[in-house]
Amino acid sequence: MALKNRPDTAFENLSLFEEIYGSYFQAVRSILEQASAAPLTIQDMYRLIRSCAFEESAASIVPKLTEGPWSSLLEKTGDKTWKSRLKASSFKTPLTTLQKAWLKALLSDSRFRLFFTEEQLEQLSADLSDTPALYDLSDFHYFDQYADGDPYETLEYREIFRTVLKAMTEKRPLFAAYEGGKGRHLTLEVLPCRLQYSPKDDKFRLLCVSLRHGRPKAPTILNLGRIAACHLSRSPVPERFDWSYPDFSASKCDPVRIRIQNERNALERCMLHFANYEKQTVYEPDTDTWLCSLYYDPADETELLIELLSFGPVIRILGPEDFLRQVRERVRRQHELFYSDITV
Amino acid sequence: MSGFQELIKNFDRVRDYMRQFFLYGFKVRGEFGEKSGRTYDNERRRIENYLSGYICSDYTSKGKQVSIRMDSKQIRSNPLYAAWKSKSFTDRDLLLHFFLLDLLSEGNAMTVPEICDAISLQYGEELDAQIIRLKCREYEKLGILVAEKSGKSFVYHLAEPLALEKPPLLDPLLNAVKFCSEAAPFGVIGSTLLDRESASNDLFCWKHYFMVHTLEDGVLLTILTAMREHRFLSFENHSSRSGKSVTLEGLPLRIFVSTQTGRRYLCVYFVPKHRFNCLRLDCIFQPKLLDVCAEYDFFRKKLDRNLSHCWGVSFGGRSRLETLSMKLYIDETKESHIISRLRREGRGGEVERVRENIWLYTGTFFDTNEMLPWIKSFTGRILDLQCTNQAVLDKATADLETMYQMYGKEEDDGFEEPAGHSL
């Protein structure tokens, strides 16, 4: 195999782990920008740091700024207030090569392109023409993604996506013609709250609240791929409607409890597979097994059930009872299909 | 613990601990083997600070166990990005950062001696010119500063803003970044862009989101650099099962991603063995770029020709392709969604209707053993299984039989353990 000598590389020095992206720099920036407009108290500084850094950051940052090695950035104005000693009012760092290269890579991603018109995409492309892309989409092979993902490339879908997004950002109701299950055609007026994305399904779902006679009704989930057409509605938004916290998942039910055997790498497989669920795991030395509780949204029960069945006998589902009943039914039915002369 | 610092120099250590707390969450202080108790205490305290609100502590007979608990459906932005934003720095680094942004604002351009004088005059800080020069060069490499030759010296100014940083492009761009900061590779870069604009995600939420894998993004960045430049790569591969570590060299060709578990793998070609292999990114450490491979495109094309025969990440043994057939009972009037499942999840396998309510799935892959979890997800519907690899068939049949022994017998109906044993 022919090998060439190694020249310098364009991206070799790029790093994600840089202090300029760090929370402490972000916190100090926030203080300096606020302190250029009006003097700040210690309490103001604590509040600003809490919003962009970590639990104990303020205890470290504030003394350094007020009386320590960073105090040349601030000037004490009164008894208990400080203003910025710098003349600039904004400390936004220019875009780094890494950030531009990431944006350039996204230009090839059909999901990213949904957010823009063709004209805007051309402008973006021209803006980033000198920047090499951080990666190429073909570098990634999503081997288990479902094959019936949303049609991001079609004009109709792109139009619907941008209309939904406009309704969300402007906080306005939306009229949608929807193709429900079993071919039913529905017309709905909804308050769009969040777009949910699943990489496994490669689909967007709109989490919304249906609106009837001007009143908010039940939380509703619409597959974006099934919205045939939509437009913004002129209906007023109900007073005191909470856009941020509608209850989309019914209150969580009892967790599914499983016992994981110490064989076939089951523990690691389980922990990775169920890492998207809130869970709690305890090792039991007497049996050399792990007990794991998985907290789940009841709407996802069937999905969780088949995921657990896919692990076979290396895990044992312990409860709750109704969940266990479904497992038993499926396992018994399977046995009958294999070994009994039942008619199918 | 007077010397405690929230910030860190070395990302690998926090990567390891955060992963352990997030994924497993059942280990106690003494079980973090090779590290001292004091190290454990510091790392735990750091992670508690980064992720306050998501940390749970439980007490067992062996001691306190710390876990990171979060439901990905309720999360707007990956809290583990905090680890990437925790790099330590010197006092001088911070001062120079803000001095430079201040002095070079409004299009100002200055030489290093001018910057040095201005810092002394305006802020009362005496900094060595060489230190300022190094910082300017560092920022030039990052893309923040631009250097232009002026006579014998360099003049530095801030990089010009792009059109996308202003209306009308800025708003749609920020919305797109809110999405891509969680849904695209290297989402943490999007998170830094949102920080820069003091914005946060208020539009999107997630399902099937596996947040822990951001911890491998540093390793991934080096690997992708090698791929883009067609280079060989050396790296340490830690076996999660044996705990052993080996140094390997190979040609990185693609990143295999599981959307169902979030796991990512490096697909590498090992020249001496003439083999493709997939290795988990979370087991890879210290990747280093080596020489350029002149035949890179040849190997990449060779891999691409093989992809349709990979069910997952295995290229099988040296035997021929294996074929698996599964006949299912599906009530067509009520369960058409199961037929849809076969089509969307079957990875190119053939789906055909045998007769009313009887459907046949047939797929040919390198390693049908990888299909077993998917096959078992159809438990309760499988009429018949056939496979050219007898061992796979035996394993599937044995697993289904064992499950019947576990769940199927009437007398076992009351086996659920007493509540006291459960969590």
Interface residues (C-beta under 8 A of the other chain):
Chain A: M1 A2 L3 K4 N5 R6 T9 F11 E12 N13 L14 S15 L16 F17 E18 E19 I20 Y21 G22 S23 Y24 F25 Q26 V28 R29 S30 L32 C52 F54 E55 E56 S57 S60 K64 P69 W70 S72 L73 R85 L86 K87 A88 S90 F91 K92 T93 P94 L95 T96 T97 L98 Q99 K100 W102 L103 A105 L106 D109 R111 F112 L114 F115 F116 Q120 Q123 L124 A126 D127 L128 L134 Y135 D136 S138 D139 F140 H141 Y142 F143 D144 Q145 Y146 A147 D148 L165 M168 T169 R194 L195 Q196 Y197 S198 P199 K200 D201 D202 R205 L207 S244 S249 P255 R257 R259 N265 L267 E268 M271 L272 H273 A275 N276 Y277 E278 K279 Q280 T281 V282 Y283 W290 L291 C292 S293 Y295 D297 I306 E307 L309 S310 F311 G312 P313 R316 I317 L318 G319 E321 L324 V327 R328 E329 R330 V331 R332 R333 Q334 H335 L337 F338 V344
Chain B: Q5 E6 L7 F11 F22 L23 Y24 G25 F26 E48 N49 Y50 S52 C56 D58 T60 Q65 S67 R69 M70 D71 S72 K73 A82 W84 K85 S86 K87 S88 F89 D91 D93 L94 L95 H97 F98 F99 L101 D102 S105 E106 Q122 Y123 G124 E125 K141 L142 G143 I144 L145 L158 A159 E160 P161 L162 A163 L164 E165 P168 L169 D171 P172 L173 N175 A176 F179 C180 A183 A184 P185 F186 V188 I189 G190 T192 L193 D195 R196 E197 S198 D202 L203 F204 C205 W206 K207 H208 Y209 F210 M211 V212 D217 G218 L221 T222 L224 T225 M227 R228 E229 R231 F232 S240 R241 R254 I255 F256 V257 S258 T259 Q260 T261 G262 R263 C267 V271 L289 L290 D291 V292 C293 A294 E295 L307 C310 W311 G312 V313 Y329 S340 R343 R344 E345 G346 R347 N357 I358 L372 P373 W374 K376 S377 F378 T379 G380 R381 I382 L383 T397 D399 L400 E401 T402 M403 Y404 M406 Y407 G408 D413 E416 E417 H421 S422 L423
